[in-house]
Each structure stands twice: as C-alpha cells, then as structure tokens.
Amino acid sequence: MDGQSDSAQGENRGDWGPFGRPLFDDPKARRLARVGVVDIGSNSVRLVVFDGAARSPAYFYNEKVMCGLGAGLTETGHLNVQGKERCLSAMARFKALAIGMGLPPLTAVATAAMRDASDGPAFRAQIERETGIKIWVIDGEEEARLSAQGVLLGWPGASGMVCDIGGSSMELAELSGGQVGKRHTSPLGPLRFKDLDGGRKARERHVQKHIAALAEKMQWNGERIYLVGGSWRAIARLDMERRAYPLHVQHEYRMTCEDVLETLKFIEKADLEALRSTCSISSARMSLVPYAAEVLAELISAFKPKDIAISSYGIREGLLYEQMPQRLRDRDPLIEACRFSEAKDARRPGFGKTLYNFVLPLFQDATPMRLRLVKAACLLHDVSWRDHPDYRAQTCFHNVTQAELSGLNHPERVFLGLALLHRYKNKRDGLDFEPLFALISAEDQRRAEILGKAMRFGAMLWMPHDDERAAAALEWDADSGRLLLKLTQDSAPLFGEVAEARFNALGRAFGAQELSTKIGAL
C-alpha cells in the first residue's frame, strides 16, 4: 500500500508484503501518540486520551460524566442548570488531568445541546474563560461527518450508513468505499422528545415524521447500518442478554433486523431496573433506552438494512482520524496494533514477520481476510511471555477476545484467540470460555488450531542471525499429503526432541500423511 513512498524515503528494507512497513514510529504518526479529545454532548461529557499505535490507538484514559446538558431543552430553550454545573466541573477536572498527563492542548467539540440552546454561546464562553479550553460548537452535518470518520477508524473501507444517536439529536451519514457522503441531522435524541405532550402517540408521530424526512433525503439502498452512541450500545448489551450471547464486547457486534425487533419487544416487557443491574448499564442511560428503542424500530422499518453493526467508535475517534495523514488512514488497524504490541512486549521484536513467512505454506488457499488474521497471530505470538506458563494460553485468549482492537469482528476475535491459545496449549477442552468457540465453525476451529501449533513449533526455530534469511521453511504437497521441514546446516541442531514432538503434533492437526525433514540450503 505504501511501498513506493517508503522506498522513496529509503525505509523499505525487506519485503513486508501487502501490509507495508510499520508506521507507528513515523514522525507524522508519533504526533498522534498522545492525543486528548473532549466531547460535550447533550447527555454526557467525556474525555478520551488516545495512545499507542497511531492507526489503532489504545484508550490511555477514558472518563465520562453524565451531565444531562440537554435535559428540558425542548421546553425551556435553555441548557439544564444542574447539567451546566456538572459540565463546568468536569471540564475543570479534564483540564487538570491534561496538564498532569503532559498533553498538548485538548481538542473539544460540543454538539446539539450547546448549539441549540439560547444560552449555549454564553456557556461556551464561560467554559473557555474559566478553563482555557477552546470549544468548537459543530453543526449537525459536521457531527455526522466526524462520527462517520470514527467508524472508518475501525472499519477502513466501510460501506453503509452511520446512525449516531445522542441526547438531543440523531445524525445519519452515508459511507461508500471508505468515504463520507450525504449526511443529515434530526431532533431524534431521546432527551429532546421523551416528554412530548400526548405521550407515546405524540412520540410516535414525532419519530415517524422525522424518520420519513431522513429516508427521503438519504435515498438509501438498504446496506448495513453502523450504530454509534451510548443508547444504541445499551440496546446491543440487552440484545446480548436476551440471546445469552457469550462475548460482551460491543464493538463490531452484529445483529439482524429480526434480532433487534425481538429485543425491542423484550425491553418493552422487561423489568428495566433488574435488566439495568444485570447488564451494568447506568440509571441515566437506561432511562433513555425505551425512547431510543422507539426510534430504532422506526429506523429499521423505513431503511430495512441488510444487517446492523455496533460501533464503539464515533465522534471522538473521528477527531483523531481527522488528524491522520492519508497514508496512515489507509493502513490496516489490526495489523498496526499488533505490530505495536510486538515492538513493545515481545522478546524478539520482528520475529513475527519471520514466523508469518514460515507458516504461510499451510494457508495456501486462505483469503486475504484470513491471511491478515494469520499475520496478526504471528505478531502477537510472544507478547504474553511474562505470564505464568500455566496461564499463558488463557491470557492470550482473553486478551484478544476482550481487547480494544478494531478491524476485528467477533468470529475473527475467537479465531485469533484460539490460534494464540494453541500457541501455548495443545488441548482446549474444559476451559471456562469454551462457549465462545461456538461463534466460529468447526472447520475454523481446526484452522485456528493448525495456526497455533504451527506457531508453537516455529517459535522453537530461532536463530541469532542479523540478516533476514530463514532458519527453516515448510513445504506442503497437497497431492501426496507430505509436509516437509527444510532446515539449514546451522539451524539443524534446533530440531531436537521437543521440537520434533511439536512438528508431529502440527502434522496430525494438519492431516499430513507423511512428515519429513531435509537439511541443506533453503
């Protein structure tokens, strides 16, 4: 992807394949290594500090205060008095935290409540005067654009429609081929309409009118909808509860329209306080869920998406994406994050690339999407070496399936986790996370085991060389069912008793009919 520009800079040392050279140490990327953003919404105010691999940053710090700035805005036209007090206190705290962390100036944006309230400009000036934090009050279309860019941070090349619900507004944005297209805003945030005179009938008319207007403006073709916002994430968590879904990571959680409609019925009939406690949803958030559910039901009816995906990334991540050079945006966020982890935590950074080339002959028929998981596994194969040997396999699985990783859906998380589990452990029976295995097919479970056992074996063939020549190579002959291990004269002593046992275990998992070795030049 970036091979030519890397070469022009004299950096293209060796073939890095379709993923390009790592960029997290590039000076332009390092500018994004520690970035703080503040999102002043109608319901919550949040500070997020990003750190780590620039294309797939970790959340170094994340704090939310449920201020309710937009509560009562429809009736009064003013920001909520108590909400203003809480917001000002939160902003003062965020400024102090930023100073303590040595951050560059915070990037702060305010959305629907601040832009629509008559006292919004005065309150903005008060915050800037008392904290020194400059606030950008953005309009609905800009909010939609930034939210869509947040989705692109996690899904490069995403296509469909982004729907971001806040406390006082709901924005739609079209995504096609990784670009943001049409975008529109509406007054469909739950704080805006939940107390309309006339109760549920009045709410239904309000929601139907604005959804119909959005459908007319968007002229959408029924692709995927990416849901952004705390109310949508709460509904997704309730969907998981209803379905007894075993993995509670909301990012890239997928639902069918039928699933969602069943969950909306479930919410309507449920004891919300009991559900709130079970699912660890805040009282302030849960109070808005029934109203957000009414919007979602009408959204599905009008737009009829092929499926629905939850994005934990939104406007805050969109602000980070805004600062990225295009060559960084084009990178695979999963691979960049794994490279960063290897560089930071592996005993021998860089060996993941060698290991990937070693195991590649076992995946000759793999799709590009599967190969990126193979690459990710090889980069992560040694980052848990500090854990106790009895727990490394479990730690690897938990780390991948529950990590803040983007560009990774739930089945892919389980595949990658299983591969790393088998990097340290031959068997997986009787583990407490066994229900998660059902999220992938039996064949994918077998493929993950093969990858894990190939890494388990390949990791034994380290050589203390300074160049990139391989110490060993695998060859697979599908016609004869023969798996051949080729070793150099120097690396042959590494093929001892334990290594031979692991080679045999790999052969059994792969279904090889014959195993053989050859010593000589590769």
Helices and strands as residue ranges (DSSP letters): H 3-8, G 17-19, H 27-30, E 34-40, E 45-51, E 58-65, H 73-76, H 81-101, E 107-110, H 112-116, H 120-131, E 135-137, H 140-154, E 160-165, E 170-176, E 179-186, H 190-193, H 199-218, E 225-228, H 230-243, E 254-255, H 257-269, H 272-279, H 283-303, E 308-311, H 315-322, H 326-329, H 333-345, H 351-359, G 360-363, H 368-380, H 392-402, H 410-424, G 434-439, H 442-458, E 472-477, E 482-487, G 492-494, H 497-510, E 514-519
